[in-house]
Amino acid sequence: MTWRVLTALDHRHEDRIAAAVAADRDFEVVRRCPDVADLLAAAGAGLGDIALVSGGLRGLDRDCVAQLAEAAVRVVGVTDAGEGSQERLRQLGISALAPADNAVDLLAALHRLAASSLVAVAATGAPATDVDAEIAALEAGLDPLGPLGPHGIAGDGALSDEPHEGRILAVWGPAGSPGRTTLAVNLAAEFAARGTSTLLIDADTYGACVAQLLGLLDESPGVAAAARASELGTLDVPTLARLTPSTATGFRVLTGLPTSSRWSELRAASMSHLLDLARRLVDVVVVDCAFCLDDDEELSYDTRAPRRNGATLAALEAADEIVAVAAADPVGLQRLVRALQDLESVACVTPRIVVNRLRSTAVGAAPERRVGDALKRFAGVEVAAFIPDDRATLDRCVLAGRVLAEEAPGAVVRERIRHLAGELVPAQAPGTPVRRRRWLPGSVTMGRWSTA
C-alpha cells in the first residue's frame, strides 16, 4: 500500500524532507501545502492519509488538528532540535513527532505510523485515531513513541505525575428554563463548602452571567482566554489554575464570554481539551451550559466553520452527571419533555431532572405531586429535586453578589440545593472509581439506565 502524504513544512526543510519521503516507495508526496488553509482543503478533499506539519506552522491550532482527524488524516509533527515546539505539538494532541534534521528517523516515524494505522484498521474496519493507533502498535509489538522516546507521547500526560480524574457536572435546560446559572453557582458553592475542590465554568455562549451573579468583573480573562490558550497549544493544568481564581466561598471560577457575539472563540475541540484538564485540576467541574442543542448540520460541509453550540455539545458529551432544569409551569414542562429527546442523542448519561420556581399559582394545589405525575406520564422521568419559587431571597443574593450559603444559609431553597448536591456527588473515599449513569438506547424514558 502506498500512503499519500501532505506536507506543510518550514521552507528551510521542505525540499529535503519532501525528497526523502518521495524516495521511499511506501509513500507518495501528493501535495506540498503552503499554509494551513491549503492543508485542510487537501485533507477535506480526501487527497492524503498522512500530514507532515512543522511545529511553527502559522495557523496550526487544536481546531485544525481536530479537522484533520475528522478527515482521517494522521499528523506527524516535524520539529527542529532545541526549537521548543515539541511541547506545543503535544498540547495540540499530535502524538507522532519526528526530527527535521534526520531523514532516517523521520521515515522511521512515518513507517511506524503507517503500520499502526494498518493494524487498527484491520481490527476495527475504521481509520485509527492517535490513541487507537498507539494501542494497536503496542499490540503488534511496535514502538509507538519512536526515536524521540517519551517526547512523542500525545496530549498532556507529562503535566502531572499523579493521575487525577475529577467528575464533570453539566447544568442544562431547554429554552426559557429559569435558574440554570443560579443552580450551577450554588451547586459549586455547596461542593466547596464540604471540602470538595470545585471549578465552575460558564460555557453559555448565548447569555453568560456567572460573573454578574458572583459580583466579579466580566473583563477578567475567563473561558475565552482558556480557549485561546487551548487553540494555541499553551494550555496545561498550571495555566488553567492561573486562569481560574478562587471565590470567597472556596471554588474556582472560569467566567464566560462578555458578549454573545464572541461565541466563535469557544469551539468544541477547545472545550473538550479544557474539560480534560479541568478533571485533573479539581474533584468536581460544574459547567453552566447554553440551552440550544442544534448541531448546525448545514455547516458540516464547511469544515472550517465553527459551530455555535459546539461548546455545549462537548460539555454534555463529557459529563458524568447532567442536571436538566425545567420551569414549573405548563410551558416549561412541555419544553422539557420535547427537549429530552434531543438531549438523548447528545448525552450518554441519564439526566437528573430539577424543577425550578415551583409554585401552586402556576400548576395548582399540591404542585410537587402534579408536576411529578405529569413528567412521569409524558416523559417517563422522575424528578430529582423541586426548587421553590423564592424570588425575594434570590434577589438579595444577586444584589449582594453572594451565594445562598452566604446570604441565606437557612432558606428552604438553599436546603433543597444542598440536598441535591449530596445526591449528585456523594462523599467518596479517595480512589473510589466514578460510576456514570448511562442512557440505554431506544427510548427517552429516563428510568432505563445502567451504571458502568
Residue, then its C-alpha position, 0 to 999 in steps of 0.5 A: m500500500t502506498w500512503r499519500v502524504l501532505t506536507a506543510l513544512d518550514h521552507r528551510h526543510e521542505d525540499r529535503i524532507a519532501a525528497a526523502v519521503a518521495a524516495d521511499r516507495d511506501f509513500e507518495v508526496v501528493r501535495r506540498c501545502p503552503d499554509v494551513a488553509d491549503l492543508l485542510a482543503a487537501a485533507g477535506a478533499g480526501l487527497g492524503d492519509i498522512a500530514l507532515v506539519s512543522g511545529g511553527l506552522r502559522g495557523l496550526d491550532r487544536d481546531c485544525v488538528a481536530q479537522l484533520a482527524e475528522a478527515a482521517v488524516r494522521v499528523v506527524g509533527v516535524t520539529d527542529a532540535g532545541e526549537g521548543s515546539q515539541e511541547r506545543l505539538r503535544q498540547l495540540g494532541i499530535s502524538a507522532l513527532a519526528p526530527a527535521d534534521n534526520a531523514v532516517d528517523l523521520l521515515a522511521a516515524l512515518h513507517r511506524l505510523a503507517a503500520s499502526s494505522l494498518v493494524a487498527v484498521a484491520a481490527t476495527g474496519a475504521p481509520a485509527t485515531d492517535v490513541d487507537a493507533e498507539i494501542a494497536a502498535l503496542e499490540a503488534g509489538l511496535d514502538p509507538l513513541g519512536p526515536l524521540g522516546p517519551h517526547g512523542i507521547a500525545g496530549d498532556g500526560a507529562l503535566s502531572d505525575e499523579p493521575h487525577e480524574g475529577r467528575i464533570l457536572a453539566v447544568w442544562g435546560p431547554a429554552g426559557s428554563p429559569g435558574r440554570t446559572t443560579l443552580a450551577v453557582n450554588l451547586a459549586a458553592e455547596f461542593a466547596a463548602r464540604g471540602t470538595s475542590t470545585l471549578l465552575i465554568d460558564a460555557d453559555t455562549y448565548g447569555a453568560c452571567v456567572a460573573q454578574l451573579l458572583g459580583l466579579l468583573d466580566e473583563s477578567p480573562g475567563v473561558a475565552a482566554a482558556a480557549r485561546a490558550s487551548e487553540l494555541g497549544t499553551l494550555d496545561v493544568p498550571t495555566l488553567a489554575r492561573l486562569t481560574p481564581s478562587t471565590a470567597t466561598g472556596f471554588r474556582v471560577l472560569t467566567g464566560l464570554p462578555t458578549s454573545s457575539r464572541w461565541s466563535e472563540l469557544r469551539a468544541a475541540s477547545m472545550s473538550h481539551l479544557l474539560d480534560l484538564a479541568r478533571r485533573l485540576v479539581d474533584v468536581v467541574v460544574v459547567d453552566c451550559a447554553f440551552c440550544l442543542d442544534d448541531d448546525e448540520e448545514l455547516s458540516y460541509d464547511t469544515r472550517a466553520p465553527r459551530r455555535n453550540g459546539a461548546t455545549l455539545a462537548a460539555l454534555e458529551a463529557a459529563d458524568e452527571i447532567v442536571a436538566v432544569a425545567a420551569a414549573d409551569p405548563v410551558g416549561l414542562q412541555r419544553l422539557v419533555r420535547a427537549l429530552q429527546d434531543l438531549e438523548s442523542v447528545a448525552c450518554v448519561t441519564p439526566r437528573i431532572v430539577v424543577n425550578r420556581l415551583r409554585s401552586t399559582a402556576v400548576g395548582a394545589a399540591p404542585e410537587r405531586r402534579v408536576g411529578d405525575a405529569l413528567k412521569r406520564f409524558a416523559g417517563v422521568e422522575v424528578a430529582a429535586f423541586i426548587p421553590d419559587d423564592r424570588a425575594t431571597l434570590d434577589r438579595c443574593v444577586l444584589a449582594g453578589r453572594v451565594l445562598a450559603e452566604e446570604a441565606p444559609g437557612a432558606v428552604v431553597r438553599e436546603r433543597i440545593r444542598h440536598l441535591a448536591g449530596e445526591l449528585v456527588p456523594a462523599q467518596a473515599p479517595g480512589t473510589p472509581v466514578r460510576r456514570r449513569r448511562w442512557l440505554p438506547g431506544s427510548v427517552t424514558m429516563g428510568r432505563w439506565s445502567t451504571a458502568 
